[in-house]
């Protein structure tokens, strides 16, 4: 009974998704966007994986977490899978903005209770193909619940076709 209650919090109006606070703006040319960035590598497991970040001209952000590290380095990404999965999961979408040599990313994070909280990331742009995330905040209702200092380097890989940025979560 408790599991059913918590898994349906949003549907029962017991919680609501947090709102993104970064304004949607068009991206200029300080970072390449005709591909993806991979980083935040977890090498502690038997199969190392990387997070994949897609940045779009219209300011949208999309991630596919836990991609095989070797495939990410080689540029072997299955866009059809990304398109099918990404359209259905709010926790993979968000917005980004660039100001001078700083990148900020704000995205939803899926929670077990059915509601989406926020992950905010900030970092330094080293060049047009590399940035380092230095701050990661987990926010709920606008309040910072946890701050991490990951120092995660994200490197660019070109991609002929990116996942479509059309989604029902960020308008």
MOFEN-V311475 format. One record per backbone hydrogen bond with DSSP energy under -0.5 kcal/mol. NH is the residue of the N-H (numbers start at 0). CO is the residue of the C=O. E is the energy in kcal/mol with one decimal. If there is no record, write none. Layout:
nh=NH co=CO e=E
nh=NH co=CO e=E
This chain:
nh=4 co=0 e=-2.0
nh=5 co=1 e=-2.6
nh=6 co=2 e=-2.3
nh=7 co=3 e=-0.8
nh=7 co=4 e=-0.8
nh=8 co=5 e=-1.1
nh=8 co=112 e=-0.6
nh=9 co=112 e=-0.8
nh=11 co=7 e=-1.8
nh=12 co=9 e=-1.5
nh=13 co=8 e=-2.6
nh=14 co=8 e=-0.7
nh=17 co=115 e=-3.2
nh=24 co=22 e=-0.5
nh=26 co=56 e=-3.3
nh=31 co=127 e=-2.7
nh=34 co=32 e=-0.7
nh=35 co=156 e=-2.5
nh=36 co=52 e=-2.8
nh=37 co=154 e=-2.5
nh=38 co=50 e=-1.9
nh=39 co=152 e=-0.5
nh=41 co=48 e=-2.5
nh=42 co=40 e=-0.8
nh=48 co=41 e=-1.4
nh=49 co=66 e=-3.0
nh=50 co=38 e=-2.8
nh=51 co=63 e=-1.6
nh=52 co=36 e=-3.2
nh=53 co=61 e=-3.2
nh=55 co=59 e=-2.1
nh=58 co=55 e=-2.1
nh=60 co=93 e=-2.3
nh=61 co=53 e=-1.9
nh=62 co=91 e=-2.1
nh=63 co=51 e=-1.8
nh=64 co=62 e=-0.5
nh=66 co=49 e=-3.0
nh=68 co=47 e=-2.1
nh=71 co=67 e=-2.4
nh=72 co=68 e=-2.6
nh=73 co=69 e=-1.8
nh=74 co=70 e=-0.9
nh=74 co=71 e=-0.7
nh=75 co=70 e=-2.8
nh=76 co=74 e=-1.1
nh=78 co=76 e=-1.0
nh=81 co=77 e=-1.9
nh=82 co=78 e=-2.9
nh=83 co=79 e=-2.2
nh=84 co=80 e=-2.7
nh=85 co=81 e=-2.8
nh=86 co=82 e=-1.3
nh=87 co=84 e=-1.6
nh=88 co=84 e=-0.6
nh=88 co=85 e=-0.6
nh=89 co=87 e=-0.6
nh=91 co=88 e=-1.4
nh=92 co=89 e=-2.1
nh=93 co=60 e=-1.7
nh=94 co=105 e=-2.6
nh=95 co=58 e=-2.1
nh=96 co=103 e=-2.2
nh=98 co=101 e=-2.4
nh=101 co=98 e=-2.1
nh=102 co=122 e=-2.1
nh=103 co=96 e=-2.6
nh=104 co=120 e=-2.8
nh=105 co=94 e=-2.8
nh=106 co=118 e=-2.5
nh=107 co=92 e=-1.9
nh=108 co=116 e=-2.4
nh=110 co=114 e=-1.1
nh=113 co=110 e=-1.9
nh=116 co=108 e=-2.1
nh=116 co=114 e=-0.5
nh=117 co=138 e=-2.4
nh=118 co=106 e=-3.0
nh=119 co=136 e=-2.7
nh=120 co=104 e=-3.2
nh=121 co=134 e=-2.2
nh=122 co=102 e=-2.3
nh=123 co=131 e=-2.0
nh=124 co=100 e=-3.2
nh=125 co=123 e=-0.6
nh=125 co=129 e=-2.0
nh=126 co=129 e=-1.6
nh=129 co=126 e=-1.1
nh=130 co=153 e=-1.9
nh=131 co=123 e=-2.6
nh=132 co=151 e=-2.9
nh=133 co=121 e=-2.1
nh=133 co=131 e=-0.6
nh=134 co=121 e=-2.1
nh=135 co=147 e=-2.3
nh=136 co=119 e=-3.2
nh=137 co=145 e=-2.7
nh=138 co=117 e=-3.2
nh=138 co=136 e=-0.6
nh=139 co=142 e=-2.4
nh=142 co=139 e=-2.2
nh=144 co=137 e=-3.3
nh=144 co=142 e=-0.5
nh=145 co=137 e=-1.2
nh=147 co=135 e=-3.1
nh=150 co=132 e=-0.6
nh=151 co=132 e=-2.0
nh=152 co=150 e=-0.5
nh=153 co=130 e=-3.3
nh=154 co=37 e=-2.5
nh=155 co=128 e=-2.1
nh=156 co=35 e=-2.7
nh=158 co=33 e=-2.1
nh=170 co=168 e=-0.5
